[in-house]
Amino acid sequence: MPGPIQSLSRAAAILRLLAGGERRLGLSEVSTSLGLAKGTAHGILRTLQAEGFVEQDAESGKYQLGAELLRLGQSYLDVHELRARALVWADDLARAAGETVYLGVLHQRGVLVVHHVFRPDDSRQVLEVGSMQPLHATALGKVLLSYDPVARGELGEGPFEAYTARTLTTAAEVDAECALIRERGWADAVEETWEGVASVAALIQDRRRNPVGAVCVSGAVETVCQDGFPRPSLVASVRSAARAISRDLGAGRF
């Protein structure tokens, strides 16, 4: 049976070392602590940095854990506990709004739908759990872009794909929209991905106030919107559901 791969074992040791300290560590501290040559430690750190698992402070040159590693560490929560905690609230939201409800998390430069509650009517609908939605053109995606720096980094600088004439296609447009979303606390997308469809979304946070997902209501423009804007009652319902799910995840009152 093949033994462990030395470079991977060393990379894991570096990550554990950085995770165990309360401060950033320099190259000499890492190499000395683990008994590695400086060149070896530097090469592994550079690789981990390129993958987003380690970050280097620009002023001191010292290293700390990166956002990508922290995001991966929450993946179990994202796809399991998050969905479990959201089930009742998502069902209640769909009944109250009379619309489709989605729960989404950041995944591979897009939004992965991890829960889908059908619109409570007799129309034929297709389960969309496991489908992907674009970050820049959906309410779910724009919420994550607004609060999760990893999401914004994965989106890149554009230009972005135009799904309709309303799609935001430049980084400047997306960043301006994200600033507005952070100010008001919710996102909308009116015919930005699909003609005739509008959605409203709000952020879900964990007990550390980290962004772990988003919940949204989606439906026909004429039922979701009034005079071209999302109905205030619908916005209030989505935000209330997001707060309730976040509280169940330990975020407390916010």
C-alpha positions as CSV (number, residue, x, y, z in Angstrom):
1,M,0.0,0.0,0.0
2,P,1.5,3.4,-1.0
3,G,2.7,5.6,1.9
4,P,1.7,9.3,2.4
5,I,2.9,11.9,-0.1
6,Q,5.5,13.9,1.7
7,S,4.7,17.3,0.2
8,L,1.0,16.9,1.2
9,S,1.9,15.9,4.7
10,R,4.1,19.0,5.0
11,A,1.4,21.2,3.7
12,A,-1.0,19.8,6.2
13,A,1.5,20.4,9.0
14,I,1.9,24.0,7.9
15,L,-1.9,24.5,7.9
16,R,-2.2,23.0,11.4
17,L,0.6,25.2,12.6
18,L,-1.1,28.3,11.3
19,A,-4.4,27.2,12.7
20,G,-3.0,26.6,16.2
21,G,-1.5,30.1,16.7
22,E,-3.0,33.4,17.7
23,R,-0.8,35.4,15.4
24,R,0.8,35.4,12.0
25,L,3.9,33.4,11.5
26,G,7.0,34.3,9.4
27,L,8.8,31.9,7.1
28,S,11.6,31.4,9.6
29,E,9.1,30.5,12.3
30,V,7.3,28.0,10.1
31,S,10.5,26.3,8.9
32,T,12.0,26.1,12.5
33,S,8.8,24.9,14.1
34,L,8.4,22.1,11.6
35,G,12.1,21.3,11.0
36,L,11.9,22.2,7.3
37,A,14.4,23.9,5.1
38,K,13.4,27.5,4.4
39,G,13.3,26.8,0.6
40,T,11.0,23.9,1.2
41,A,8.7,25.8,3.5
42,H,8.7,28.8,1.2
43,G,7.7,26.7,-1.8
44,I,4.8,25.0,0.1
45,L,3.6,28.4,1.5
46,R,3.6,29.9,-2.0
47,T,1.6,27.0,-3.4
48,L,-0.9,27.3,-0.5
49,Q,-1.1,31.0,-1.1
50,A,-1.8,30.6,-4.8
51,E,-4.7,28.3,-3.9
52,G,-6.2,30.7,-1.4
53,F,-5.5,28.5,1.6
54,V,-2.9,30.8,3.0
55,E,-2.6,34.6,3.0
56,Q,0.5,36.8,3.4
57,D,0.4,40.1,5.1
58,A,1.8,42.7,2.8
59,E,3.6,44.7,5.4
60,S,5.1,42.1,7.7
61,G,5.4,39.3,5.1
62,K,4.0,36.8,7.7
63,Y,1.4,34.2,6.9
64,Q,-2.0,33.2,8.2
65,L,-4.9,31.0,7.1
66,G,-6.7,32.1,4.0
67,A,-10.4,32.6,3.2
68,E,-10.6,29.6,0.9
69,L,-9.6,27.2,3.6
70,L,-12.0,28.7,6.0
71,R,-14.8,28.4,3.4
72,L,-14.0,24.8,2.8
73,G,-14.1,24.2,6.5
74,Q,-17.7,25.3,6.6
75,S,-18.8,23.1,3.6
76,Y,-20.4,20.5,5.9
77,L,-22.5,23.2,7.5
78,D,-23.4,24.7,4.1
79,V,-24.9,21.5,2.6
80,H,-26.1,19.7,5.7
81,E,-26.8,21.7,8.8
82,L,-27.8,24.8,6.8
83,R,-30.4,22.9,4.9
84,A,-31.7,21.1,8.0
85,R,-32.1,24.4,9.9
86,A,-33.8,26.1,7.0
87,L,-36.4,23.5,6.1
88,V,-39.3,24.8,8.3
89,W,-38.6,28.5,7.6
90,A,-38.3,27.9,3.8
91,D,-41.7,26.1,3.8
92,D,-43.3,28.9,5.8
93,L,-41.8,31.5,3.5
94,A,-43.2,29.7,0.4
95,R,-46.7,29.5,1.9
96,A,-46.7,33.1,3.0
97,A,-45.3,34.5,-0.3
98,G,-47.1,32.1,-2.6
99,E,-43.9,31.7,-4.5
100,T,-40.9,29.4,-5.1
101,V,-38.2,29.5,-2.4
102,Y,-34.5,28.6,-3.0
103,L,-31.7,28.1,-0.6
104,G,-28.3,28.6,-2.1
105,V,-24.6,28.4,-1.2
106,L,-21.4,29.5,-2.9
107,H,-19.9,26.7,-5.0
108,Q,-17.5,26.7,-7.9
109,R,-17.9,30.4,-9.0
110,G,-21.7,30.1,-8.8
111,V,-24.6,29.5,-6.5
112,L,-25.5,25.9,-5.8
113,V,-29.2,25.4,-5.0
114,V,-29.3,23.1,-1.9
115,H,-33.0,23.3,-1.1
116,H,-36.1,24.1,-3.3
117,V,-39.6,24.6,-2.1
118,F,-42.2,24.5,-4.8
119,R,-44.6,27.3,-5.4
120,P,-47.8,26.3,-3.4
121,D,-50.2,25.9,-6.3
122,D,-51.1,23.1,-8.7
123,S,-48.8,24.1,-11.5
124,R,-46.2,21.6,-12.9
125,Q,-42.7,22.3,-11.4
126,V,-39.3,20.8,-11.7
127,L,-37.1,20.2,-8.6
128,E,-33.9,22.3,-9.0
129,V,-31.8,21.1,-6.1
130,G,-28.3,20.7,-7.4
131,S,-28.7,23.2,-10.1
132,M,-26.3,26.2,-10.4
133,Q,-27.2,29.9,-10.7
134,P,-24.9,32.7,-11.8
135,L,-23.4,35.0,-9.1
136,H,-23.8,38.3,-10.9
137,A,-27.4,37.8,-12.3
138,T,-29.5,36.3,-9.5
139,A,-30.6,37.7,-6.1
140,L,-29.0,34.7,-4.4
141,G,-25.7,35.4,-6.1
142,K,-25.7,39.1,-5.5
143,V,-26.3,38.7,-1.8
144,L,-23.2,36.3,-1.6
145,L,-21.1,38.7,-3.7
146,S,-22.0,41.6,-1.3
147,Y,-21.0,39.9,1.9
148,D,-18.5,37.1,1.0
149,P,-15.1,38.2,-0.3
150,V,-14.4,34.7,-1.5
151,A,-17.5,35.0,-3.8
152,R,-16.4,38.4,-5.2
153,G,-12.9,37.0,-5.8
154,E,-14.3,34.0,-7.7
155,L,-16.4,36.1,-9.9
156,G,-13.4,38.0,-11.3
157,E,-13.4,41.3,-13.1
158,G,-15.6,40.6,-16.1
159,P,-17.0,41.3,-18.5
160,F,-19.7,38.9,-17.3
161,E,-22.2,36.9,-19.4
162,A,-25.4,38.8,-20.3
163,Y,-28.5,36.6,-20.0
164,T,-30.9,39.4,-20.7
165,A,-30.8,43.1,-21.5
166,R,-30.9,43.8,-17.7
167,T,-27.9,41.7,-16.7
168,L,-25.0,43.5,-15.0
169,T,-22.0,42.8,-17.1
170,T,-19.2,44.9,-15.7
171,A,-17.3,44.8,-12.4
172,A,-18.2,48.5,-11.7
173,E,-22.0,47.7,-12.1
174,V,-21.7,44.7,-9.8
175,D,-19.7,46.5,-7.2
176,A,-22.1,49.4,-7.1
177,E,-25.1,47.0,-6.8
178,C,-23.3,45.2,-3.9
179,A,-22.8,48.5,-2.1
180,L,-26.5,49.2,-2.3
181,I,-27.3,45.6,-1.1
182,R,-25.1,46.0,1.9
183,E,-26.8,49.3,2.7
184,R,-30.4,48.0,2.5
185,G,-29.8,44.4,3.6
186,W,-31.3,42.5,0.7
187,A,-30.9,41.9,-3.0
188,D,-33.2,41.6,-6.0
189,A,-32.9,40.5,-9.6
190,V,-35.7,41.6,-11.9
191,E,-35.4,39.8,-15.3
192,E,-31.6,39.7,-15.0
193,T,-31.3,35.9,-15.7
194,W,-34.7,35.0,-17.1
195,E,-37.3,37.2,-18.9
196,G,-40.4,37.6,-16.8
197,V,-38.8,36.3,-13.6
198,A,-37.9,38.3,-10.5
199,S,-36.4,37.3,-7.2
200,V,-35.6,38.7,-3.7
201,A,-32.9,37.3,-1.4
202,A,-31.3,37.9,2.0
203,L,-28.1,36.6,3.6
204,I,-27.8,33.7,6.1
205,Q,-25.1,33.9,8.7
206,D,-23.6,31.4,11.1
207,R,-22.8,31.9,14.8
208,R,-19.6,33.7,13.9
209,R,-21.6,36.0,11.6
210,N,-19.9,34.4,8.5
211,P,-21.9,34.4,5.3
212,V,-22.9,30.7,4.7
213,G,-25.7,31.0,2.2
214,A,-28.8,32.9,1.1
215,V,-32.6,32.4,0.9
216,C,-34.7,33.8,-1.9
217,V,-38.3,34.0,-3.2
218,S,-38.6,33.8,-7.0
219,G,-41.6,34.2,-9.2
220,A,-43.3,36.0,-12.1
221,V,-42.5,39.8,-12.2
222,E,-46.1,40.7,-11.9
223,T,-46.5,38.8,-8.6
224,V,-43.1,39.6,-7.1
225,C,-43.0,43.2,-8.1
226,Q,-45.2,46.3,-7.9
227,D,-44.4,49.3,-10.2
228,G,-41.2,47.6,-11.2
229,F,-39.9,47.1,-7.6
230,P,-40.1,44.1,-5.3
231,R,-43.2,44.3,-3.0
232,P,-42.2,45.6,0.5
233,S,-44.1,42.8,2.2
234,L,-42.2,40.2,0.2
235,V,-38.9,41.8,1.0
236,A,-39.8,41.8,4.7
237,S,-40.8,38.1,4.6
238,V,-37.5,37.1,3.0
239,R,-35.4,39.1,5.4
240,S,-37.4,37.6,8.4
241,A,-36.8,34.1,7.1
242,A,-33.1,34.8,6.7
243,R,-32.8,36.1,10.2
244,A,-34.7,33.1,11.6
245,I,-32.4,30.6,9.9
246,S,-29.4,32.6,11.0
247,R,-30.6,32.5,14.6
248,D,-31.1,28.8,14.4
249,L,-27.4,28.6,13.3
250,G,-26.4,30.5,16.4
251,A,-26.0,34.0,14.9
252,G,-28.2,35.6,17.6
253,R,-30.3,38.7,17.0
254,F,-29.2,41.1,14.2
